[in-house]
Amino acid sequence: MGLPTTLEGWLARCDGMHPVAMDLSLERTAEVARRAAIRFEAPVFTVAGTNGKGSTCAMLESVGLAAGFKVGCYQKPELVHFEERCRVGGAPVAAEDLLPHFEAIEAARGDITLTKFEFTTLVMARLLSLAGLEMVILEVGLGGRFDAVNVFDCDCAILTSIDLDHMEWLGPDRESIGLEKAQVMRPGRPAVIGDPLPPQTVIDHAARVGADLWLVGRDFNHSGDRQQWNWAGRGRRIAGMAYPGLRGANQLLNASAVIAAFEALRERLPVSMQAIRNGLAAVELPGRFQVVPGQPTLVLDVAHNPQAVAVLAANLDAMGFFPRSHAVVGAMRDKDIAGFLPHLVPLIDTWHCCALPSSRAASPEALADAVHAARNQVAGEGRVVPPEVAVRTHAGPVEGLAAAMAAADPADRIVIFGSFLTVGGVLKAGLPRRGAPHLG
Protein backbone atom coordinates (compact mmCIF):
# COMPACT_ATOMS: atom_id res chain seq x y z
CA MET A 1 0.00 0.00 0.00
CA GLY A 2 1.13 3.54 -0.75
CA LEU A 3 1.62 6.27 1.81
CA PRO A 4 -1.39 8.29 2.98
CA THR A 5 -2.22 11.48 1.13
CA THR A 6 -4.32 13.15 3.84
CA LEU A 7 -3.76 14.19 7.44
CA GLU A 8 -6.51 11.81 8.56
CA GLY A 9 -4.78 8.96 6.73
CA TRP A 10 -1.44 9.67 8.38
CA LEU A 11 -2.98 9.88 11.85
CA ALA A 12 -4.72 6.56 11.29
CA ARG A 13 -1.43 5.03 10.15
CA CYS A 14 0.35 6.34 13.27
CA ASP A 15 -2.37 4.87 15.49
CA GLY A 16 -1.42 1.33 14.61
CA MET A 17 2.34 1.62 14.22
CA HIS A 18 3.67 0.95 17.72
CA PRO A 19 2.65 -1.99 19.94
CA VAL A 20 1.56 0.34 22.77
CA ALA A 21 0.06 3.82 22.79
CA MET A 22 2.54 5.12 25.37
CA ASP A 23 6.17 4.02 25.59
CA LEU A 24 8.23 6.03 28.07
CA SER A 25 11.63 6.17 26.38
CA LEU A 26 13.58 8.64 24.26
CA GLU A 27 16.00 6.46 22.32
CA ARG A 28 13.75 5.74 19.34
CA THR A 29 12.53 9.32 19.02
CA ALA A 30 16.05 10.74 19.37
CA GLU A 31 17.39 8.41 16.68
CA VAL A 32 14.69 9.37 14.19
CA ALA A 33 15.22 13.07 14.99
CA ARG A 34 18.93 12.58 14.28
CA ARG A 35 18.26 10.81 10.98
CA ALA A 36 15.81 13.54 9.96
CA ALA A 37 18.39 16.21 10.91
CA ILE A 38 15.90 18.16 13.02
CA ARG A 39 17.60 21.02 14.83
CA PHE A 40 16.57 24.45 16.00
CA GLU A 41 18.65 27.56 15.40
CA ALA A 42 16.23 29.86 17.22
CA PRO A 43 15.98 30.01 21.03
CA VAL A 44 13.75 27.24 22.39
CA PHE A 45 11.45 27.50 25.41
CA THR A 46 10.34 24.13 26.80
CA VAL A 47 7.31 24.29 29.09
CA ALA A 48 6.57 21.47 31.56
CA GLY A 49 4.33 21.18 34.61
CA THR A 50 0.93 19.87 35.69
CA ASN A 51 -1.35 22.89 35.28
CA GLY A 52 -0.79 26.15 33.45
CA LYS A 53 1.36 24.85 30.58
CA GLY A 54 -1.10 25.89 27.89
CA SER A 55 -1.59 29.35 29.35
CA THR A 56 2.16 29.81 29.71
CA CYS A 57 2.79 28.80 26.09
CA ALA A 58 0.07 31.17 24.90
CA MET A 59 1.57 34.05 26.89
CA LEU A 60 5.09 33.35 25.61
CA GLU A 61 3.74 33.29 22.06
CA SER A 62 1.69 36.48 22.47
CA VAL A 63 4.59 38.46 23.94
CA GLY A 64 6.98 37.16 21.28
CA LEU A 65 4.59 38.19 18.52
CA ALA A 66 4.07 41.61 20.12
CA ALA A 67 7.86 42.03 20.12
CA GLY A 68 7.94 41.39 16.37
CA PHE A 69 9.49 37.91 16.41
CA LYS A 70 8.45 35.10 14.10
CA VAL A 71 7.23 32.58 16.67
CA GLY A 72 6.47 28.87 16.35
CA CYS A 73 4.56 26.96 18.99
CA TYR A 74 3.89 23.25 19.53
CA GLN A 75 1.08 22.84 22.03
CA LYS A 76 -1.32 20.02 22.89
CA PRO A 77 -3.79 18.51 22.96
CA GLU A 78 -6.05 20.24 20.48
CA LEU A 79 -9.59 21.24 21.37
CA VAL A 80 -11.10 20.61 17.94
CA HIS A 81 -8.67 20.21 15.02
CA PHE A 82 -5.32 18.38 15.12
CA GLU A 83 -3.63 21.27 13.30
CA GLU A 84 -4.17 23.45 16.38
CA ARG A 85 -1.16 21.71 17.91
CA CYS A 86 1.26 23.64 15.70
CA ARG A 87 1.19 27.40 15.14
CA VAL A 88 3.48 29.65 13.11
CA GLY A 89 3.10 33.38 13.48
CA GLY A 90 0.14 32.83 15.77
CA ALA A 91 -1.91 30.86 13.22
CA PRO A 92 -2.46 27.07 13.10
CA VAL A 93 -0.64 25.35 10.27
CA ALA A 94 -2.67 23.98 7.38
CA ALA A 95 -3.21 20.23 7.21
CA GLU A 96 -1.60 20.03 3.77
CA ASP A 97 1.53 21.76 5.06
CA LEU A 98 2.07 18.87 7.49
CA LEU A 99 1.99 16.15 4.82
CA PRO A 100 5.59 16.46 3.54
CA HIS A 101 6.84 16.28 7.11
CA PHE A 102 4.90 13.07 7.76
CA GLU A 103 6.57 11.65 4.65
CA ALA A 104 10.01 12.80 5.81
CA ILE A 105 9.66 11.23 9.25
CA GLU A 106 8.32 8.03 7.68
CA ALA A 107 11.40 7.88 5.44
CA ALA A 108 13.77 8.64 8.33
CA ARG A 109 12.40 6.09 10.79
CA GLY A 110 13.23 2.99 8.73
CA ASP A 111 12.25 0.00 10.84
CA ILE A 112 11.88 2.03 14.06
CA THR A 113 8.32 2.10 15.35
CA LEU A 114 7.03 5.25 17.02
CA THR A 115 3.94 5.96 19.04
CA LYS A 116 1.46 8.39 17.54
CA PHE A 117 2.60 11.08 19.94
CA GLU A 118 6.28 10.51 19.12
CA PHE A 119 5.69 10.48 15.37
CA THR A 120 3.53 13.60 15.33
CA THR A 121 5.89 15.46 17.68
CA LEU A 122 8.71 14.86 15.19
CA VAL A 123 6.46 16.00 12.35
CA MET A 124 5.66 19.26 14.13
CA ALA A 125 9.28 19.75 15.18
CA ARG A 126 10.51 19.31 11.61
CA LEU A 127 8.01 21.83 10.30
CA LEU A 128 9.01 24.36 12.95
CA SER A 129 12.73 23.76 12.41
CA LEU A 130 12.39 24.68 8.72
CA ALA A 131 10.04 27.66 9.18
CA GLY A 132 12.70 30.34 9.64
CA LEU A 133 11.62 31.06 13.20
CA GLU A 134 13.17 33.47 15.67
CA MET A 135 11.57 31.85 18.74
CA VAL A 136 10.28 28.31 19.41
CA ILE A 137 7.91 27.13 22.15
CA LEU A 138 7.56 23.40 22.91
CA GLU A 139 4.99 22.13 25.41
CA VAL A 140 5.69 18.86 27.21
CA GLY A 141 2.80 16.41 27.07
CA LEU A 142 3.46 14.11 30.02
CA GLY A 143 6.20 14.41 32.61
CA GLY A 144 9.45 15.58 31.07
CA ARG A 145 12.17 12.95 31.27
CA PHE A 146 10.71 10.65 28.61
CA ASP A 147 8.44 13.05 26.76
CA ALA A 148 9.25 13.22 23.05
CA VAL A 149 9.78 16.99 23.31
CA ASN A 150 12.78 16.35 25.56
CA VAL A 151 14.90 15.08 22.67
CA PHE A 152 15.41 18.74 21.80
CA ASP A 153 17.63 20.88 24.02
CA CYS A 154 15.95 24.00 25.31
CA ASP A 155 17.50 27.39 25.91
CA CYS A 156 15.06 28.08 28.74
CA ALA A 157 12.96 25.58 30.70
CA ILE A 158 9.78 26.71 32.43
CA LEU A 159 8.08 24.57 35.07
CA THR A 160 4.54 25.62 35.92
CA SER A 161 2.62 24.35 38.95
CA ILE A 162 3.31 20.74 39.92
CA ASP A 163 0.57 18.54 41.31
CA LEU A 164 -0.64 14.94 41.35
CA ASP A 165 -1.54 13.70 37.88
CA HIS A 166 -0.51 10.76 35.67
CA MET A 167 0.70 9.09 38.86
CA GLU A 168 0.80 5.64 37.25
CA TRP A 169 3.56 6.98 34.96
CA LEU A 170 5.28 9.69 36.98
CA GLY A 171 5.21 8.54 40.59
CA PRO A 172 3.07 8.66 43.73
CA ASP A 173 3.82 12.16 45.06
CA ARG A 174 4.86 15.69 44.10
CA GLU A 175 8.52 14.98 44.80
CA SER A 176 8.59 12.10 42.31
CA ILE A 177 6.51 13.97 39.73
CA GLY A 178 8.61 17.12 40.11
CA LEU A 179 11.81 15.18 39.46
CA GLU A 180 10.37 13.75 36.24
CA LYS A 181 9.37 17.19 35.03
CA ALA A 182 12.70 18.76 36.01
CA GLN A 183 14.51 16.61 33.45
CA VAL A 184 13.80 19.24 30.77
CA MET A 185 16.42 21.49 32.43
CA ARG A 186 19.77 21.84 30.69
CA PRO A 187 23.23 22.61 32.17
CA GLY A 188 24.08 26.29 32.28
CA ARG A 189 20.71 27.37 30.92
CA PRO A 190 17.85 29.15 32.68
CA ALA A 191 15.17 27.12 34.45
CA VAL A 192 12.24 29.26 35.56
CA ILE A 193 10.00 27.73 38.26
CA GLY A 194 6.51 29.22 38.42
CA ASP A 195 5.32 27.01 41.28
CA PRO A 196 5.56 29.04 44.52
CA LEU A 197 6.14 25.82 46.51
CA PRO A 198 8.22 23.63 44.20
CA PRO A 199 9.19 20.11 45.25
CA GLN A 200 12.69 19.94 46.70
CA THR A 201 13.60 17.44 43.97
CA VAL A 202 13.21 20.22 41.39
CA ILE A 203 15.63 22.51 43.21
CA ASP A 204 18.08 19.67 43.83
CA HIS A 205 18.02 18.57 40.19
CA ALA A 206 18.70 22.12 39.00
CA ALA A 207 21.77 22.23 41.26
CA ARG A 208 22.87 18.78 40.10
CA VAL A 209 22.82 19.65 36.38
CA GLY A 210 24.04 23.23 36.87
CA ALA A 211 20.94 25.00 35.56
CA ASP A 212 20.48 28.72 36.18
CA LEU A 213 17.53 28.44 38.55
CA TRP A 214 14.95 31.24 38.72
CA LEU A 215 12.64 30.78 41.71
CA VAL A 216 9.48 32.77 42.26
CA GLY A 217 9.81 34.67 45.53
CA ARG A 218 13.59 34.68 45.30
CA ASP A 219 14.58 35.70 41.77
CA PHE A 220 11.30 37.24 40.66
CA ASN A 221 7.94 38.12 42.17
CA HIS A 222 4.71 39.96 41.49
CA SER A 223 2.25 42.13 43.37
CA GLY A 224 -0.87 44.07 42.54
CA ASP A 225 -4.25 45.50 43.40
CA ARG A 226 -7.64 45.39 41.71
CA GLN A 227 -6.57 47.66 38.85
CA GLN A 228 -3.01 46.66 37.95
CA TRP A 229 -0.05 44.49 38.83
CA ASN A 230 3.74 44.78 39.03
CA TRP A 231 6.68 42.46 38.36
CA ALA A 232 10.21 42.54 39.76
CA GLY A 233 13.16 40.35 38.82
CA ARG A 234 16.92 40.34 38.69
CA GLY A 235 17.62 44.03 38.21
CA ARG A 236 14.41 44.86 36.34
CA ARG A 237 10.97 46.06 37.37
CA ILE A 238 7.76 46.54 35.41
CA ALA A 239 5.02 48.52 37.11
CA GLY A 240 1.40 49.32 36.34
CA MET A 241 0.58 46.45 33.99
CA ALA A 242 -2.95 45.54 32.96
CA TYR A 243 -4.00 42.08 34.04
CA PRO A 244 -3.41 39.26 31.51
CA GLY A 245 -6.06 38.61 28.91
CA LEU A 246 -6.60 35.13 30.34
CA ARG A 247 -8.98 35.08 33.29
CA GLY A 248 -8.27 33.67 36.72
CA ALA A 249 -6.07 34.62 39.66
CA ASN A 250 -3.64 31.79 38.85
CA GLN A 251 -2.71 33.49 35.57
CA LEU A 252 -0.50 36.00 37.40
CA LEU A 253 1.79 33.12 38.41
CA ASN A 254 2.02 32.04 34.77
CA ALA A 255 2.54 35.59 33.50
CA SER A 256 5.21 36.25 36.13
CA ALA A 257 7.15 33.16 35.04
CA VAL A 258 6.84 34.20 31.38
CA ILE A 259 8.37 37.60 32.09
CA ALA A 260 11.17 35.89 34.03
CA ALA A 261 11.84 33.58 31.06
CA PHE A 262 12.17 36.52 28.67
CA GLU A 263 14.39 38.29 31.17
CA ALA A 264 16.58 35.18 31.40
CA LEU A 265 17.05 35.18 27.58
CA ARG A 266 17.21 38.94 27.26
CA GLU A 267 20.51 38.95 25.35
CA ARG A 268 19.17 36.63 22.64
CA LEU A 269 15.55 37.78 22.64
CA PRO A 270 15.35 41.43 23.67
CA VAL A 271 11.73 42.19 24.51
CA SER A 272 10.55 45.70 25.39
CA MET A 273 8.32 46.47 28.36
CA GLN A 274 5.64 47.58 25.93
CA ALA A 275 5.74 44.24 24.12
CA ILE A 276 5.30 42.48 27.47
CA ARG A 277 2.36 44.72 28.34
CA ASN A 278 0.70 44.33 24.95
CA GLY A 279 1.36 40.61 24.63
CA LEU A 280 -0.01 39.69 28.04
CA ALA A 281 -3.06 41.91 27.61
CA ALA A 282 -3.89 40.45 24.18
CA VAL A 283 -3.33 36.75 24.91
CA GLU A 284 -6.17 34.36 24.13
CA LEU A 285 -6.56 30.63 24.78
CA PRO A 286 -9.89 28.84 24.43
CA GLY A 287 -10.99 26.54 27.23
CA ARG A 288 -9.01 28.10 30.08
CA PHE A 289 -11.62 29.75 32.28
CA GLN A 290 -13.17 31.02 29.08
CA VAL A 291 -16.25 33.04 29.97
CA VAL A 292 -18.78 33.55 27.17
CA PRO A 293 -21.23 36.26 28.23
CA GLY A 294 -24.88 35.90 27.38
CA GLN A 295 -28.04 34.37 28.76
CA PRO A 296 -27.15 32.08 30.36
CA THR A 297 -23.43 32.71 30.88
CA LEU A 298 -21.14 29.89 29.71
CA VAL A 299 -17.81 29.02 31.34
CA LEU A 300 -15.45 26.58 29.59
CA ASP A 301 -12.44 25.11 31.38
CA VAL A 302 -10.30 22.02 30.72
CA ALA A 303 -9.60 21.57 34.46
CA HIS A 304 -9.46 17.81 35.12
CA ASN A 305 -7.35 17.29 38.24
CA PRO A 306 -7.84 18.42 41.86
CA GLN A 307 -5.51 21.42 41.72
CA ALA A 308 -6.97 22.77 38.47
CA VAL A 309 -10.57 22.20 39.59
CA ALA A 310 -9.84 23.94 42.89
CA VAL A 311 -8.66 26.96 40.92
CA LEU A 312 -11.75 26.74 38.72
CA ALA A 313 -13.96 26.69 41.83
CA ALA A 314 -12.21 29.76 43.26
CA ASN A 315 -12.60 31.60 39.96
CA LEU A 316 -16.29 30.67 39.74
CA ASP A 317 -16.83 31.81 43.30
CA ALA A 318 -15.35 35.20 42.43
CA MET A 319 -17.63 35.77 39.44
CA GLY A 320 -20.58 37.13 41.42
CA PHE A 321 -24.14 35.96 41.92
CA PHE A 322 -25.96 33.50 39.69
CA PRO A 323 -29.31 32.03 40.78
CA ARG A 324 -28.24 28.55 39.70
CA SER A 325 -25.15 26.91 38.26
CA HIS A 326 -25.27 23.90 35.93
CA ALA A 327 -22.25 21.67 35.18
CA VAL A 328 -21.51 19.69 32.02
CA VAL A 329 -18.69 17.29 32.83
CA GLY A 330 -16.78 14.46 31.15
CA ALA A 331 -13.47 12.98 32.28
CA MET A 332 -11.04 10.12 31.82
CA ARG A 333 -11.52 7.35 34.36
CA ASP A 334 -7.81 7.39 35.27
CA LYS A 335 -8.16 10.96 36.59
CA ASP A 336 -8.75 11.66 40.28
CA ILE A 337 -12.47 12.23 39.84
CA ALA A 338 -13.18 11.63 43.52
CA GLY A 339 -10.51 14.21 44.33
CA PHE A 340 -11.70 17.01 42.06
CA LEU A 341 -15.50 16.84 42.32
CA PRO A 342 -15.72 17.98 45.98
CA HIS A 343 -14.27 21.36 44.99
CA LEU A 344 -17.29 22.11 42.80
CA VAL A 345 -20.09 20.32 44.65
CA PRO A 346 -20.96 23.35 46.82
CA LEU A 347 -21.38 25.52 43.71
CA ILE A 348 -23.39 23.32 41.31
CA ASP A 349 -27.16 22.86 41.31
CA THR A 350 -27.51 20.52 38.31
CA TRP A 351 -25.00 18.02 36.95
CA HIS A 352 -24.92 16.72 33.36
CA CYS A 353 -22.49 13.77 33.18
CA CYS A 354 -21.35 12.94 29.66
CA ALA A 355 -19.80 10.10 27.73
CA LEU A 356 -16.68 10.91 25.72
CA PRO A 357 -15.30 9.36 22.50
CA SER A 358 -12.39 7.57 24.18
CA SER A 359 -11.87 4.10 25.59
CA ARG A 360 -10.26 5.77 28.61
CA ALA A 361 -13.32 7.84 29.44
CA ALA A 362 -15.35 7.35 32.58
CA SER A 363 -18.94 6.34 31.85
CA PRO A 364 -21.69 8.88 32.54
CA GLU A 365 -23.09 6.52 35.16
CA ALA A 366 -19.74 6.31 36.95
CA LEU A 367 -19.48 10.11 36.92
CA ALA A 368 -23.02 10.39 38.32
CA ASP A 369 -22.15 7.98 41.13
CA ALA A 370 -19.02 10.02 41.85
CA VAL A 371 -21.08 13.22 42.06
CA HIS A 372 -23.42 11.65 44.63
CA ALA A 373 -20.44 10.35 46.63
CA ALA A 374 -18.77 13.76 46.53
CA ARG A 375 -21.97 15.44 47.78
CA ASN A 376 -22.17 13.01 50.68
CA GLN A 377 -18.51 13.60 51.48
CA VAL A 378 -18.82 17.38 51.45
CA ALA A 379 -22.04 17.34 53.50
CA GLY A 380 -20.40 14.95 55.97
CA GLU A 381 -17.60 17.49 56.43
CA GLY A 382 -20.18 20.05 57.50
CA ARG A 383 -19.91 22.15 54.36
CA VAL A 384 -22.99 23.59 52.70
CA VAL A 385 -24.26 21.91 49.53
CA PRO A 386 -27.29 22.84 47.40
CA PRO A 387 -30.31 21.10 48.97
CA GLU A 388 -31.82 19.67 45.78
CA VAL A 389 -29.49 18.60 43.01
CA ALA A 390 -30.37 16.84 39.77
CA VAL A 391 -27.76 14.50 38.26
CA ARG A 392 -28.36 13.41 34.68
CA THR A 393 -26.39 11.35 32.14
CA HIS A 394 -25.91 12.02 28.43
CA ALA A 395 -24.41 10.46 25.32
CA GLY A 396 -21.93 13.30 24.89
CA PRO A 397 -21.04 16.92 25.76
CA VAL A 398 -23.27 18.35 23.04
CA GLU A 399 -26.27 16.53 24.44
CA GLY A 400 -25.30 17.53 27.96
CA LEU A 401 -25.04 21.19 27.03
CA ALA A 402 -28.35 21.08 25.17
CA ALA A 403 -30.05 19.67 28.27
CA ALA A 404 -28.37 22.28 30.48
CA MET A 405 -29.49 25.05 28.13
CA ALA A 406 -33.05 23.77 28.20
CA ALA A 407 -33.10 23.70 32.00
CA ALA A 408 -31.28 26.98 32.67
CA ASP A 409 -32.89 30.33 33.28
CA PRO A 410 -31.40 33.35 31.46
CA ALA A 411 -29.60 34.57 34.59
CA ASP A 412 -28.03 31.16 35.33
CA ARG A 413 -24.51 29.93 34.62
CA ILE A 414 -23.41 26.77 32.80
CA VAL A 415 -19.92 25.41 33.54
CA ILE A 416 -18.46 23.02 30.93
CA PHE A 417 -15.35 21.38 32.33
CA GLY A 418 -13.16 18.28 32.52
CA SER A 419 -11.36 16.58 29.68
CA PHE A 420 -10.24 18.42 26.56
CA LEU A 421 -12.75 16.16 24.80
CA THR A 422 -15.55 17.68 26.86
CA VAL A 423 -14.75 21.30 26.04
CA GLY A 424 -13.58 20.45 22.54
CA GLY A 425 -16.74 18.48 21.85
CA VAL A 426 -18.84 21.53 22.65
CA LEU A 427 -16.64 23.90 20.65
CA LYS A 428 -16.55 21.56 17.66
CA ALA A 429 -20.33 21.60 17.48
CA GLY A 430 -20.36 25.37 17.91
CA LEU A 431 -21.55 27.26 20.93
CA PRO A 432 -25.35 27.42 20.92
CA ARG A 433 -27.29 30.59 20.33
CA ARG A 434 -28.54 31.47 23.75
CA GLY A 435 -32.01 32.78 23.24
CA ALA A 436 -33.20 30.80 26.28
CA PRO A 437 -36.81 29.60 25.82
CA HIS A 438 -37.80 31.60 28.88
CA LEU A 439 -37.21 34.82 26.96
CA GLY A 440 -39.93 34.02 24.45
ABEGO torsion letter per residue (X at the ends): XBBBABAAAAAAAAAAABABABBBBAAAAAAAAAAAGBBBABBBBBBBEABGAAAAAAAAAAAAAAAGBBBBBBBOBBAABAAAABBBGGBBBBAAAAAAAAAAAAAAAEABBBBAAAAAAAAAAAAAAAAGBABBBBBBABEGAABAAAABBBABBBBBBBBBBGAAAAEABAAAAAAAAAAABBBGBBBBBABABBBAAAAAAAAAAGBBBBBBGAABBBBEBAABBBBBBBGBBBBGBBBBABBEAAAAAAAAAAAAAAAAAAAABBBBAAAAAAAAAABBBBGBGBBBBEOBBBBBBABABAAAAAAAAAAAAAAEBBABBBBBBBBBAABBAAAAAAAAAAABABBBBBBBBBAABBBAAAAAAAAAAAAAAAAAAGBBBBABBBBBBBABAAAAAAAAAAABBAABBBBBBEBAAAAAAAAAAEBBBBAEAAAX
